[in-house]
């Protein structure tokens, strides 16, 4: 399965980065409730495991909050590969804004 793997540096305290990511996750879940189903998330310390279905595609991955960066790994279905570049760019842009 194709994968997006990226990291975004930050200068926040890990607890603050974690708080911002948790709030953003709730915002996204509410905002895209009509487009995302079967949403699951589990935080264990600074590691988020998530899964959801959108447009008939199952997506899952992890977000790790580290002292100087946030690492995102997302498994994409093969049919979503045409959008991989845009998805990566959008994730990076949103994380850079969130962690600024």
C-alpha positions in Angstrom: 0.0 0.0 0.0 1.4 3.5 -0.9 2.4 5.7 2.0 2.8 9.3 2.8 5.6 9.9 5.3 6.5 13.4 6.3 7.8 15.4 9.3 7.2 19.0 10.2 9.6 20.7 12.6 8.3 22.8 15.5 9.6 24.8 18.4 6.7 24.2 20.8 6.7 22.3 24.0 5.6 18.7 23.2 2.5 19.2 25.4 1.5 22.3 23.5 2.0 20.6 20.1 -0.1 17.7 21.3 -2.9 19.9 22.6 -3.0 21.8 19.2 -3.1 18.5 17.3 -5.9 17.1 19.5 -8.0 20.3 19.0 -7.4 20.3 15.3 -8.4 16.7 15.1 -11.8 17.4 16.7 -12.3 20.4 14.4 -11.6 18.3 11.3 -13.8 15.5 12.5 -16.7 17.9 13.0 -16.1 19.9 9.8 -15.9 16.8 7.6 -18.5 14.7 9.3 -20.4 14.4 6.0 -17.4 13.2 4.1 -15.7 11.0 6.6 -17.1 7.8 8.2 -15.9 5.1 10.5 -13.5 7.6 12.1 -11.4 6.1 14.9 -8.6 7.6 16.8 -6.5 6.4 19.8 -3.9 8.5 21.6 -1.3 6.6 23.5 1.1 9.2 25.0 2.3 11.3 22.1 1.3 8.8 19.4 -2.0 9.0 17.6 -3.3 6.0 15.6 -6.2 6.8 13.3 -8.4 5.3 10.7 -11.3 6.5 8.6 -13.2 6.0 5.4 -13.6 8.8 2.8 -15.0 8.6 -0.7 -15.0 4.8 -0.4 -11.3 4.7 0.5 -10.0 3.3 3.8 -7.2 5.5 5.2 -5.1 4.8 8.3 -1.9 6.0 9.9 -0.1 7.5 12.8 1.0 11.0 14.1 3.9 11.1 16.4 4.5 14.3 18.5 8.3 14.5 19.2 10.2 17.3 21.0 11.2 19.1 17.8 9.0 17.6 15.1 5.7 16.0 14.3 5.9 12.9 12.1 2.9 11.7 10.0 2.7 8.3 8.3 -0.5 7.6 6.3 -1.3 4.5 4.3 -3.2 5.3 1.2 -5.2 3.1 -1.1 -3.7 2.6 -4.6 -6.6 4.5 -6.2 -5.6 7.6 -4.2 -2.1 7.7 -5.5 -3.1 10.2 -8.2 -3.7 12.7 -5.3 -0.6 11.8 -3.2 1.2 15.0 -4.0 -1.7 17.2 -3.1 -2.5 15.3 0.0 1.1 15.6 1.2 1.2 19.3 0.4 -2.1 20.0 2.2 -1.0 18.0 5.3 2.3 19.8 5.5 0.7 23.3 5.0 -1.9 22.6 7.7 0.7 21.3 10.2 3.1 24.2 9.5 0.3 26.7 10.3 -0.9 24.7 13.4 2.6 24.4 14.9 3.8 28.0 14.1 
